[in-house]
Amino acid sequence: MIRHIVMFRFQESAQGRSREQNVALAKQKLEALPPVISQIRNFDVRLNCNFNGVNCDLALIADYDNLDDLEAYRVHPAHVAGGGFMKETTELRASVDYEV
């Protein structure tokens, strides 16, 4: 199994919304993916409760059976559409994939 962890720090404001509004919208968009992307085995989106201006705002922890399934997720149209939103509203993205 492959665990995929991604963390995002959002801009203070973007697309006419505050950081908090974009974080909440990102969470909604991410949580809409599991029903439409069958390769997702487990999917958890968490918000940082201790933002200090340096830490990330949101973390995604997801599991896939293998790297091919992770790639299918990466190129899925629903994921790609959400990725555009994230690129326009975040200032930092960090990720790691590892075998569980």
N, C-alpha and C positions, 0 to 999 in steps of 0.2 A: 504494500500500500504506500502511496505517496502523500505526504502532508505538504500542503501549500499554504504558507503564511505570508500575508501582505499587510504592510502598515502604511498609513497615509497621514500626512500633516496637511491641513487645508490652509488656503490663503485666508487672510483676515476678512476679505470680501471678494466675491466673484459672481459674475452673471446677475448683478443686482441683489444678491443675497448675502447675509452675514455668514461667518464661519459656521456658527451653530446651525443655521438653516441648511447650509450645504452638507454638513455632516449628517443631519437627520435625513435629508433627501438621498444621500449616498447609501445610507443604511437601508432605506426603503428599496432603492434600485437593486442593491446586492441581494437582499432577501427575496426578491422576485425571481432570482435565477434558478434555484433548485427545481422548481416545478417544470421548467422548460429545458433544462440541460440534464439529460439522463445519466451522464457520466459522474455527476456529483454524488458521492456516498455520504459525506457529512459536511455540514456547512454552518459556520458560526460567525456572526458579525458582532463585534463588541466595541463599545465606545469607551474612551479613556475617562476615568473618573478623577484623574489627577493631572490635568493639563497645566503645564507651567511655562508655555511658550516655546519649549524645546522638544518635548515629547510629541509623539504622534497622537492624532485624534481618534483614529479608527483602526481596528485590526480585523482582518478576515483570516479565519483558520478553516481550511477545507481539505477533505480527503478524497483521493481518487484511487482506483484499483492499480493504475500503472501510469507511466509517463505518456503513453498514447492517449489515455483518457484525459490527462491534464492538458495535452495539446488540443484535443477536441473541444474542451472547455474554452481554451484561450482563443480559438478561432470561431467559436459559435457566434452567430450574429447578435444574439441578446447580450453576450459578454462584450463584444466589440462596441456596441452602442453605448453601453454603460461606461466603457473605457474612455470614450470621448468626453463624457461629463467629468470623469475623474481627472483627466489631463488638464481640463480647463479650470478646475476649481482647487487643485492641490498644488503644493509647493515642494512636496517630498513624497517619494514612494520608495519603499524598501521591501524586498521579498527574499524568501528562502524556501527551497523545496528539499525534502529529505525523505528517506525511506523509514517507514514505521515498522 
